[in-house]
Amino acid sequence: MDQKNCHCSIQCTVSNCAHHTAQNNSCSLSQIRVGCCDSVPTSCKGTECASFQLK
C-alpha cells in the first residue's frame, strides 16, 4: 500500500483490510462509510466499517 495515501485522522487496527496502513494503524481512504449490523444499533457492536475490503 502506498504510504503517501495514509489519512491519520481515520484510525484503524483491522490489519486484514486492503485499506489498512500498518505503519501507523490508519486507513488509506480519504473517507469511510459506517454501516449498521443491527436494525436499531444500541452500541458500537451494532455498527461496522462498510468500506472494509479483504486483502
C-alpha positions in Angstrom: 0.0 0.0 0.0 1.2 3.5 -0.8 2.1 5.2 2.5 1.5 8.7 0.8 -2.2 8.0 0.9 -2.4 7.5 4.6 -5.1 9.5 6.4 -4.0 9.6 10.0 -7.3 11.0 11.1 -9.0 7.7 10.3 -7.5 5.3 12.9 -7.9 1.6 12.2 -6.5 -1.6 13.6 -8.1 -4.1 11.1 -4.9 -5.4 9.6 -6.7 -7.7 7.1 -8.4 -4.8 5.4 -7.0 -3.7 2.0 -7.1 -0.1 3.1 -5.2 -0.6 6.4 -1.8 1.2 6.7 0.2 -0.8 9.2 2.9 1.7 9.8 0.6 4.0 11.8 -2.6 1.9 12.2 -4.7 4.2 9.9 -6.8 4.0 6.8 -5.6 4.9 3.3 -9.1 6.1 2.3 -9.9 9.8 2.4 -13.3 9.0 3.9 -15.1 5.8 5.1 -18.7 4.7 5.3 -20.1 3.4 8.6 -23.0 1.0 8.3 -25.3 -0.8 10.7 -25.2 -4.5 11.6 -28.4 -4.4 13.6 -31.7 -2.8 12.6 -31.5 -0.5 15.7 -27.9 -0.3 16.9 -27.5 0.5 20.6 -23.7 0.2 20.9 -20.7 0.2 18.7 -21.0 -3.6 18.3 -24.1 -2.8 16.1 -22.0 -0.8 13.6 -19.3 -1.6 11.1 -16.9 0.0 8.6 -18.8 -0.5 5.4 -15.7 0.5 3.4 -13.9 -2.7 4.5 -12.3 -4.8 1.7 -10.5 -8.0 2.5 -6.8 -8.0 1.4 
